[in-house]
Amino acid sequence: MDNGQTFLVLGAMVLLAFLILNVNRTILGTTDNSLQAQAITSSNSAGQQIMDLIKSKSFDESTVNAVVTDINNFTAPNLLGHESGETINTFDDVDDFNQYSCTVSTPRMGNVAIKATVGYVNPGSPDILVASKTRMKKIEVKAMARFLPDTLRIYYYASY
């Protein structure tokens, strides 16, 4: 074998190595994208499950069994959260879920960490929590999972 053939064989081997590396990189990228898509779907499902539970509750503790016309009867902003002795099974209003956290086990992606926050907002600027009672509460459910590229956030606004 002369030098020309040797260089041709070496060149073919280098070209084959680059081709194999690119194929592997593409396969790994596709796998990462697939895992992220599955994590987003699983995390969204887990977060929405908690959000649906929150949305099924009364606006405020004072509105569970009565119609309230005076917002001064609503729970004070610094007291939002579950009452003493309440558990997830006995939560009866949306702000019981303030600072609630749990782990939801999913069949495909493992555990999804969930954290909920609830606070009063003004209808004119619903993204900013306020330290006063209003007729609107912002509910945020965050979902975090292993292959999720970032925290998934689900929002809902309850009004009364």
C-alpha positions as CSV (number, residue, x, y, z in Angstrom):
1,M,0.0,0.0,0.0
2,D,1.5,3.3,-1.0
3,N,1.3,6.7,0.9
4,G,-1.7,7.8,-1.3
5,Q,-3.8,4.8,-0.4
6,T,-2.8,5.1,3.3
7,F,-3.9,8.8,3.4
8,L,-7.1,7.8,1.6
9,V,-7.9,5.1,4.2
10,L,-7.0,7.5,7.1
11,G,-9.2,10.2,5.6
12,A,-12.1,7.7,5.2
13,M,-11.7,6.6,8.9
14,V,-11.7,10.2,10.1
15,L,-14.8,11.0,8.0
16,L,-16.5,7.9,9.4
17,A,-15.6,8.9,13.0
18,F,-17.1,12.4,12.4
19,L,-20.2,10.8,11.0
20,I,-20.6,8.5,13.9
21,L,-20.1,11.4,16.4
22,N,-22.8,13.5,14.7
23,V,-25.3,10.6,14.6
24,N,-24.7,10.0,18.4
25,R,-25.1,13.7,19.1
26,T,-28.3,13.8,17.2
27,I,-29.6,10.7,19.0
28,L,-28.7,12.2,22.4
29,G,-30.3,15.5,21.5
30,T,-33.5,13.7,20.5
31,T,-33.5,11.7,23.7
32,D,-33.1,14.9,25.8
33,N,-35.9,16.6,23.9
34,S,-38.2,13.6,24.4
35,L,-37.4,13.5,28.2
36,Q,-38.1,17.2,28.5
37,A,-41.4,16.9,26.6
38,Q,-42.5,14.0,28.9
39,A,-41.4,15.9,32.0
40,I,-43.4,19.0,30.8
41,T,-46.5,16.8,30.2
42,S,-46.2,14.9,33.5
43,S,-45.5,18.1,35.5
44,N,-48.3,20.0,33.9
45,S,-50.7,17.1,34.7
46,A,-49.6,17.0,38.3
47,G,-49.8,20.8,38.7
48,Q,-53.2,21.0,37.0
49,Q,-54.5,18.2,39.3
50,I,-53.6,20.4,42.4
51,M,-55.0,23.5,40.7
52,D,-58.3,21.8,39.9
53,L,-58.6,20.8,43.6
54,I,-57.9,24.4,44.7
55,K,-60.4,25.8,42.2
56,S,-63.1,23.6,43.6
57,K,-62.9,25.3,47.0
58,S,-64.7,28.5,48.3
59,F,-63.1,31.9,47.8
60,D,-62.4,32.5,51.5
61,E,-63.1,30.9,54.9
62,S,-65.8,33.4,55.4
63,T,-67.6,32.5,52.2
64,V,-67.7,28.7,52.8
65,N,-71.2,28.8,54.4
66,A,-72.4,32.4,53.8
67,V,-72.6,35.2,51.3
68,V,-70.2,38.0,52.3
69,T,-70.7,41.5,51.1
70,D,-68.0,43.3,53.2
71,I,-64.4,42.4,52.2
72,N,-63.3,43.2,55.8
73,N,-64.8,39.8,56.7
74,F,-62.2,38.1,54.4
75,T,-59.1,36.4,55.9
76,A,-56.3,38.9,56.6
77,P,-53.4,38.7,54.1
78,N,-50.9,37.7,56.8
79,L,-53.2,34.8,57.9
80,L,-53.7,33.1,54.5
81,G,-53.1,29.4,54.8
82,H,-54.9,26.5,56.4
83,E,-56.4,26.8,59.8
84,S,-55.1,24.8,62.7
85,G,-56.0,21.2,62.5
86,E,-56.9,21.3,58.8
87,T,-55.4,18.8,56.4
88,I,-55.5,18.6,52.6
89,N,-58.6,16.5,53.0
90,T,-60.4,19.2,55.0
91,F,-59.2,22.3,53.1
92,D,-62.4,24.3,52.3
93,D,-61.2,27.5,50.7
94,V,-58.5,28.5,48.2
95,D,-56.2,30.2,50.6
96,D,-55.9,27.1,52.7
97,F,-53.4,26.1,50.0
98,N,-51.1,29.0,50.6
99,Q,-47.6,27.6,51.1
100,Y,-48.9,24.1,50.5
101,S,-46.4,21.6,49.1
102,C,-46.5,18.0,48.1
103,T,-44.9,15.4,45.9
104,V,-46.9,13.8,43.1
105,S,-45.7,10.4,41.8
106,T,-46.0,10.0,38.1
107,P,-45.8,6.7,36.3
108,R,-43.3,7.8,33.6
109,M,-41.2,10.6,35.1
110,G,-41.1,9.8,38.8
111,N,-41.8,12.5,41.4
112,V,-43.0,16.0,40.7
113,A,-42.6,18.5,43.5
114,I,-45.6,20.9,43.8
115,K,-45.8,24.1,45.7
116,A,-48.8,26.4,45.8
117,T,-49.1,30.0,46.9
118,V,-52.2,32.2,47.3
119,G,-52.4,35.9,47.8
120,Y,-54.6,38.9,47.3
121,V,-54.2,41.0,44.2
122,N,-55.8,44.1,42.7
123,P,-57.8,43.4,39.5
124,G,-55.9,46.3,37.8
125,S,-52.5,44.7,38.4
126,P,-53.1,41.0,39.0
127,D,-49.5,40.0,38.9
128,I,-48.6,41.9,42.0
129,L,-49.6,40.5,45.4
130,V,-50.9,43.2,47.8
131,A,-51.0,43.3,51.6
132,S,-54.7,44.2,51.8
133,K,-58.0,42.4,51.3
134,T,-59.5,42.5,47.9
135,R,-62.1,40.5,45.9
136,M,-59.4,38.7,43.9
137,K,-56.8,36.1,44.8
138,K,-53.9,34.9,42.7
139,I,-53.2,31.2,42.9
140,E,-49.8,30.0,41.6
141,V,-48.9,26.3,41.4
142,K,-45.3,25.5,40.7
143,A,-44.1,22.1,39.5
144,M,-40.5,20.9,39.5
145,A,-39.2,17.6,38.1
146,R,-35.9,16.0,37.3
147,F,-36.0,16.5,33.5
148,L,-38.0,19.7,33.5
149,P,-35.8,22.5,32.0
150,D,-37.3,25.1,34.4
151,T,-40.0,25.4,37.0
152,L,-43.5,25.0,35.4
153,R,-46.0,27.6,36.7
154,I,-49.7,27.5,36.5
155,Y,-51.8,30.5,37.4
156,Y,-55.4,31.0,38.3
157,Y,-57.3,34.1,39.6
158,A,-60.3,33.5,41.9
159,S,-62.6,36.4,42.4
160,Y,-65.6,37.0,44.6
